[in-house]
Amino acid sequence: MLSAWRCALIADVHGNLPALEAVLEDIERHGLDAAYHLGDLVGYAPWPDEVVAKLVEAGIPGVAGNYDSTVATDAEHCGCRAENHEQEALAHQSYTWTLARVSPETKARLRALPFRIDVRPAGGHHSGPTLRLIHGAPTLNTLYWDESRSDDFARKMAGKLGAREGDTVAFGHTHVPWKREVDGILFVNAGSVGRPKDGDPRASWAIASWDGEGIDVDHVRTEYDVERAAAGILEGDLPDAFAEDLRLGGTKREVAG
């Protein structure tokens, strides 16, 4: 008989080592069977190498976020959305800072990340549901998929993934947690571990649970030492605004990763 299975989904750590450490401890307390990351491991906080190394050490696989793939390939821009010149300038400062400091080993690890991962809790030999992991959207990891997107948009993205009734599609990128079911497919944004944008400074992640039939997902919030993360930003030469953004859980000044 097939047994139940639960896994952690962590997205958008963005170089925030204190947040990641707290979430990994929380994952261990929950006694989960597995963990996956949904990309954007670096950017905006001062521990890009340490975050990537910590995930490798923990044996947590995952997909490439836009920040990961752009840093890995020395792209001109991180692919982050900005609504005004101030946001654009902050995004550029974060990106150039990160590019200048990530190690060659970190770049190689980021470049090796796959674009998507399909997980079948019941095994590939079984016709059970699939948990489909991406960062932004099935077409590009820079495409923003927030809760305002229509059901028709969700259906279109499901088609790109080959998702069918009973499947779950999990992603990040916008830093705001939400979930919605469309035509029997569950769509879930896990939120952001290291840079939440919903006004709650606690790290946001999710637990996917499979009970032998469908896959459900519940969001989790984990408190961490925000002041330690803010101090790391303030002691370096990243914009001071990033520290305040962490304290507030996102501001109008912020850009999405």
N, C-alpha and C positions, 0 to 999 in steps of 0.2 A: 504493500500500500504506500502511495506517495505521501511524504511528510510535508508539513507546512514549512515555509521558507520566508525569511525577512532580510532585506538588505538596506543599507544606508545610501542615500543619494545626496552628494555634497557638490555645490556649484559655486563658482565665482569667489574663490578664496582671496584672490587679488593680493598676494604677498603678505597677508595678515597672519603671521605665525601664531600670536596669542589666541586668535579666534580658532584657528585650525586645531591647535593643541587641545583646547577646551572641547571642541566637537569630537575629536578622536577619543577623548576620555569618556564623553557621553555615549558614543557608539559602543565602547567596550562595556559600559554599564548596562546597556540595553541587551547585550548578548546576541548581537545580530550574526547572521550567517555569512554576510558578505558586505562589501562597500564599493561604490563606484563614484568617481568624480565626473562632473559635467562640464569641465573646462574653465578657462580663465583663472589659471593658477597664479599669474604674476600681474604686476601693475598696481600703482597707487599706494602701496605700502612697502617698507624697506627690507623685506625678507624674501625676495623671489627665489634665490638659490635654496634657502632653508626650507621653504614650503615645498618645493619640488622634491628635495631630498627626503623630507619627512613622509611624503606620500609614497615615494619609492620604498623607503624603509618599512612602511606599514603594509606594503604589498597591495596598494589600492590602484587599480587600473582606471582608465577613463578616456574621455574624448578631448579633442583639441578645441579650445575656445578661440575666439577671434584674436584675443591678446596673445595666446600661446602661438598660434600659427604666424602672426605678423612679427612677433619678436624672433621666432625661430628662423624666419626667412629675411630678416632685416628690411621689412616692408617700409614704405614711406609713412604710413599712418596705422594706428591700432584698429581702425574700423569702428571706433566708438562714435556714438551719436551725440552731437552737441546742438543746443538750441540757440546759442548766441556766441559772440566773440570771446567772452570771458570763459565759457565752458570749453571752447575750442582751444584756448591758450592753456588751460589747466590740463586738458587731455594731452596736449603736445608735450608739456613739461613732464608729465608722468611717463609718457612713452619714451622720450629721449633719455630720461633718467634710468629707466629699466633697461633699455638697449645697451647703455653704457656700462651696466654693472652685472648683468647676468653672465655666468661663466660659460665657456664653450660646452662643458658637460651638460649644463642646464638647457642650453639651446638645442643640443642633440636630443635630449629627452623630450623636449617640447615638440620638436619636429617629428619624432617617432609616434606621437599620439594619433590614433585613428580618428577619422571624421565622425564615425558613429559606431555604436556597439549594440548588438541585439542579444538579449539574454532570455533564455527559456528556462524558467525555474523547474519545469517538469522534465527537462532534458531535450536535446535535439531529436531524439528518437520518438518523442511524444508530441501529439498534436495540440498541446496546451497553449495558453496565451504567451505572447512575447512582450517583454519589457524593452522598449526601443529608446536608446539613449543618444541624445544629440546636445549641442550647446545652444544654438540659436534657432535654426530651422533646418529642414532636410535639404534645402538648396544651398544655403550659405550660412556660415557660423556668425556672420555679421548682421543677419536679418532679425529685426526685433519682433517678437511675438508676445505681446502683452494681452491682458484680459479683455481689452477693447476689440480685439480681432473677432470677426464674425464666425459663426458656425461653418459657413461656407469656406472660409479661409482654413479652418481646422480640417475640414473634409479634404481640401486640396492638399494640405500638408500630409495628411494620412495616406493619400494616394501616392505621394512621392516616396513614402516609406514602405508602402505595401502593407500598411497596418489594416487590421480587420477587427471586427467585433470581438471584444474580450481582451484586446491588447491595451497596453498603457504606453504613452509617449511622454518621456520626461526630458526636461531641458532647463536652462537657466537664462543668462544673458541680460535680463531686464532688472534683476535684483529684487523683484517683488514676488512673493509666493502666492500662488493661486492654483485652483484645479477646476476642471469642468468636463462633463461627459457629453460626447456628441456621437450619436449613432452607435452606442455601445462601446466606444473607444474613450478611455480616460486620458485627458491631456493635463499635465502637471508641470508647473514651474516650481522648482525647489527653493527659490529665493536665493539669497547670497549668504555664504558663511562669513566673508570678510568685509563686505561693504553693502549692508542692507539699505534699501531705499524706500521702505514703507513706514518710516517714522519710529521703528522699534530697533534700538541699537544692538539687541541680542542677535547672535549668529542664527541664521535660518538654514535648515536642511530638512530632509524628509526621510521617511521609512516606507519602503514598498513592501507589502505583505501579500504572499500568495498562500491561499488556504486549500489548494488542490483544485480550485476552479478559477475564479477571477483574481486579478491583481488590484489591490487597493493601495492608496498612498495617503499617509498622514504627515502633516507638517510638524516640525519640532523647533522650539526656540531654546537656545543654550546661552546662558550668561557667560561672559568672559571678561578678562581684564582690559576693558576699553582704554583705560588711562595708560596702560603699558604700551598698547598699540599707538595711541596718540603721541606718547613721548618718543617712540621710535621715529615717528614722522617729524616731530618738532626738532629732534636732535640732529636730524640729517638735513638735506637740502631739498626735500620734497616740499610742495606748497603747504603752508600751514592750514589752508582751507580743508585739506584732506583729513586732518585731525578732528576738526570741528564736525565734519560730515559724519565721522564715526560716532562721535558723542550724541549726535542728533538722530542717527539712523536715516540719514539722507536729507538733503536740502534742495532747494530750487537751483542752487549753484552747481549741483552735481551733474556729471555726465554718466551715462550708462556704459558699462564695460563691454 
